[in-house]
Amino acid sequence: MGERVHKSMLNAEVNLLFYFLSLFLAFFSRKIFLDCLGTEFIGLTGTLGNILGYLNLTELGISASIGYFLFKPLQSKNREKVQEILSLLGYLYNWIGYIILGGAFIISLFFPFIFAKAALGLGIIYFSFYSLLGSSLIGYFINYRQILLTADQKNYLVAIYLQSANLLKIALQILLAYSYRNLYIWVGIEFLFGIIGCVILNWKINKEYPWLKVDKKQGKLLLRKYPEVIAKTKQVFIHKIKDFVLVKSDELFIFFFVSLKMVAFYGNYMIIISKLISLFSAITGSVGASIGNLVAEGNKKQMLKVFWEYTTIQHTIAAILCFFLYNFLEPFIAHWLGAEYIMEHNILILLILYIYITNSRDSVNAFNYAHGLYADVWSAWAELIINVIVTIICGLKWGIVGILLGKIASLIPIVVIWKPYYLFTSGFKESVNIYWKGVLRNYLISAFAFISATYALYLIPVNPYQSIWIWIEYAIIGTLLFLTIDLTATILFAKGAKDSLYRIKNRRKQ
């Protein structure tokens, strides 16, 4: 257990370091890219990225199922089985890479129709698409072995090498965009650093696992040896399709129902949201492999103890995110890019509701994954169908508001209600009433802290739109106010909160 906690903390510390290093560059680069390259181009890269995301649906399920099957052999140090599973992954990824390449070529034939209204020329559209495609295919043909680092709780190595390359890439793109304002140079740098990051990471994997020998040619034979991998992959595949449509297709829906320009506007909001989520993911996101290792040990009492610690932490994080975004995001947009980039307030309200649901559910997701609970494929289809139907109906009528309503409408019956039931009855083998008795406290604490702190903040005679320095003062006061209310209530009433404090206290003593 000690080594598991140590690796989780190391991953968190490295992720935090790179988070703060990249934070300034992310916001500074967005402003430079919008000013120097234009909103149309930024909207284009977001749209092309989502098109490639749909092509990557071919992969969805394989990496997740392979990660699940790596937990036990890594724990028992069964190197032969690790090599076989990675050889199988390499074989499958080779085929997926060729399928994606073929699909991309076919889709690109329709670009003159898809982008008929775009102000950009077809030359930059095709160049951008195939450069982004090349960066994506590297992961299938070469970089697939990094899954071993993640399953082995060494994701900090991925962060060190890939994030270092990413920081250098963004810095170079800023310099060249400001100097030359050339779209082709920006895209070329994106592709070049995809190759550089891949080469560096594979060099490190070879050093970390000198015994690792992967033979893709044995893939067909290994498929017969591990039929459970394919069975699990089919289950995970459906869930991942649903996740992609729910999480990753916003910009495509906005492109079809609204405009390419609004893709960039929405993207501005999502950059801020994703950076805030990344801040907390840097702390908690490394625990997935640790939970997999814990479940592999089979100690249910310890599993439930960790589950409640993680659940309370995730609800607290979700509440902090929602409070901060609701009260501080719009004035920040005004200072960062200009008041003309602020979207209607209803969009922000729906975004924070969606963010609370998705971020507070991470503990349930992590334990379902660690238990390999993906047999409920009906729930993925149900969530997907609800999402698409509501999105199309409401998106055509209300644009971005309708798209967000579609996301939320599909989450409530499946994510909020069904997934915890599935985990407790099929994973923990306990009554789901235990879950609701504990988690309702988290919902009530979050709602009480949000409403109380927001109301108190409105009474403070400060205008956050006046200047960036006043905004900073306003944000600090508001955040401290919220944390005081939320953390006090959490420690007093939330299940697992005291265990989390005890764990942190012990960690500091080590």
JOLINLIN-V10618 format. One line per field, one symbol per residue. phi: phi as a letter, one per 30 degrees, with the letter a starting at -180 (. if undefined). burial: # if it has 16 or more other ideal C-beta (glycine too) atoms within 10 Angstrom, else .. Layout:
BEGIN
phi->???
burial->???
END
This chain:
BEGIN
phi->.eddddddddedddddedddddddeddddddddddccjddddddddddddddddddeedejdddddedddeddddchddddedddddddddddeddeddddddddddddceeddcdcdddddeddddddddddddddedddbcdddeddddchcdddddeddddddddddddddeddddchcdddedddededdddddddddddddddbdddbcbdddeddddddbddddddddddeddddeddddccceddddddcbadddddddddddddddddddeddddcdddedddedddddiddededddedddddddddddddedddddcbddddedddckddcddddedddddddddddddddeddeddddddidbdddedddddddedddddddddddbideddddddddddddcddcdeddddddccdhbddeddddddddddddddddddddddddddddbcdddadddddddddddddddddddddddddbddjdddddddddddddd
burial->...#..###.##.###.##..#..###.##.###.####################################.##......##############.##..##.##...#..#...#..#.#...##.#####################################.##..##..##.##.....#..######.##..##..##.##...#....#.#.##..#...#..#..##.############..#######.##.##########..##..####################.......##.################################...###...##.#########################.#..##.###.###.###.##..##############..##..###.###..##...#..#..##.##..##..##..##..#......#......#..##..##.###.###.##...####..#..........
END
